[in-house]
Amino acid sequence: MSFLLPKLSCKKEVDQAIKSVAEKVLVLRFGRDNDAVCLQLDDILAKTAHDLSKMAVIYLVDVNKVPVYTQYFDISYIPSTVFFFNGQHMKVDYGSPDHTKFVGSFKTKQDFIDLIEVIYRGAMRGKLIVRSPIDPNNIPKYDLLYQGI
């Protein structure tokens, strides 16, 4: 289903998307088109893109083509999903140590829809961090790896 969603293939395109998407949540899925978990997430994103079109814009970003952002957001696990609103990076408290991105695939379409609604409403009120509405059992668990510290 990744062929249904627009792709950003260089730093300039990602920068332009971050700057130009206004009054909507910008969803950037970092991953690879041939990864099984990325394809599962892409399926959920593609199926919800139309329903969320008034609140969100979704793009796919290949981690190998945009290494600057892969390193900047410390993307060591794929897929990782990052959210912006009016050029501002939106953070979400998932109950995990990392609030900057969602790692893994959403279990259901409704989990993703609920998260976008919460981010959108919080951003419209000026918040930069919101609490995740997703059931903690549906959030993938992982350990943060700090290299070279």
N, C-alpha and C positions, 0 to 999 in steps of 0.2 A: 504494500500500500504506500510505500515511500514515494512512488512515482506521482501520487496525487498531491503531494505537498511541495511548495517551492523550496529550492535549495539555495543556500548562500555558499559560494565557493572560494571567496577570498576575503581578506581583512577589510578591504574597502567596502564590499557589499554588506558585511556585518556592521561596520561603522555606520553606513548609510541607513540600515534598518533601525539601528538603535536611535539615531538622530531623528528619523522621519516618522516613525510610528507615533501618532499622537492620540491621546485620550483612549487608548486601548492597551491591553496587556500584550507585550511582545514575548512570545514563547520561542526560545532557541533550544532545539534538541541537538545536543552534541553526541555524535556516535558514528557508526559506519553502516552503510546501506546493506552490507552482507551479513551483519551480525544478527543472530536469532532474536535476542532480547530487544534490540533496536527495532527490528521488524514488528515485533509484538507491540511495542510502544507506538510506532508509526501507524499501526492499524487503529489504535485508540485515538491518536491525534487526528487522523484523516476522517474518522467517523464523527468526531465532535467538532471539526473545524467549521462546518456550516452552522451548527447550533450556536456556536460561540462567536460567530462573525461580528456581532455588534460589540463584543467585549474584548476579543483577542485576535491576534495575528500570529500564525504559527509558521516557523521556518525550520528547516533541517540544516545542520552544519556538520560537515565531515571533519572529524578531529585531525585527520592527516593533512587537510588542505588549509586549515587555519590554526597553525601551531601557536601563534601568538596568544589567541584567546584560550586555547587548550591549556597552555601554561598559566595564563593569568587567572583563570577560574580553577586551577589545580584539578583538572579533569584526569583522574587516574582510573576511574571506573566508567564504563559506558553501558548504557546511555546515561547521560546527565542532562537534566533540563534546567535552564536558567531563565529567570523572568525579569522583565523590565517594564517600566511604565513612564512614559514621557522622558525617556533617556536616563531614568534613574533605576539602578539595580534594586529590585525588590527581593527582600529576604523573607524566608518563611521558617517558622519554628516548627519543625517536624518531630520534636522530641529527641533529636539526634544532635551530635556535636557540631554538625555543619549546617548552617542556615542559608548558605549561599546558593545551593542547588539541590534538586531532587535527583537522587541516584537510583537507577533501575527503571522498571516499567510500573505504571499504575495498574492495580489489580482489575479495576473496572472503569468503564467510561464515566460513570457517575462520580467516582473519586476525582478524576481530572476536572470535570465540570464544576464540582463543588470548590475545588482549589482555585480555579480561575475566578469564580464568583467572589470568593473571599479576598483574593489579591486585588481584584478590580474595585470592590467596595472599600477596602482599606486604603488603596492608592487614591481613590477619589476623596477620601477624608484626610489625605496628606501623610498617611503612615508609610514608613519605609520597611517595616517588618510586621508580619501578620502571623497569627497562630493557625496551623494547619487544621482543616476540618476532617482530614482523613483519619480513619480508625488506625491507631498505632499498630495494630496487627497487620494492616495492609501496607505498611511502610517497610521496604527492604532494609535489613540491618547490615551494616558494614563497619569496619574499623578504619579510622583515619590513619594514614601512613605519613609520617613526617620523615623525609629523607634529608640527611646531612645536618641534623640538628645536634 
